[in-house]
Amino acid sequence: MWEPVHYPDEEPVTYKSAEDRYLLEALKYGLNLTIREVYPMLIRLIIEGLDPIDADGEEVEFCGLLDVPDPRAKVSIIEAREECGRQIKACQMMLEGPVDRAEAVLRNSIQWCRFWSVRAPTPELRDMFAWSLSRLLEGPAAKEMEDG
């Protein structure tokens, strides 16, 4: 969509999708506030429902190439998901490159599995990431022995 919408009571707002516009305008008109006032409220409501823990660690901002926050770090789950996706793509490119970077990719995968085993929104997802983490920590030799 990416089309600016003009309102009489505030600066123009550019929406990413029609759904975003619908949600934010419903709050805007329902609460008689501006989009800029209701946006942080909506984000907080969404994030509170997604994060299974009350993070008590350091506040983290993503800035390094393959930096992964501690599972108890104060970080937005939405930002963590986006950063995880970016790092997955970076790891794919690293593995396709001429230099073997498998160790860095493995380390990054372990760190993200550890993070999501604590912070994924549902118990099923947390269990899945915990299982993946244990598999990564066991290494490929354990899997080969298991397979026969």
Summary of the structure (lengths in Angstrom):
residues: 148
radius of gyration: 20.1
end to end distance: 52.5
largest distance: 69.8
contacts: 350
relative contact order: 0.09
helix: 62%
strand: 9%
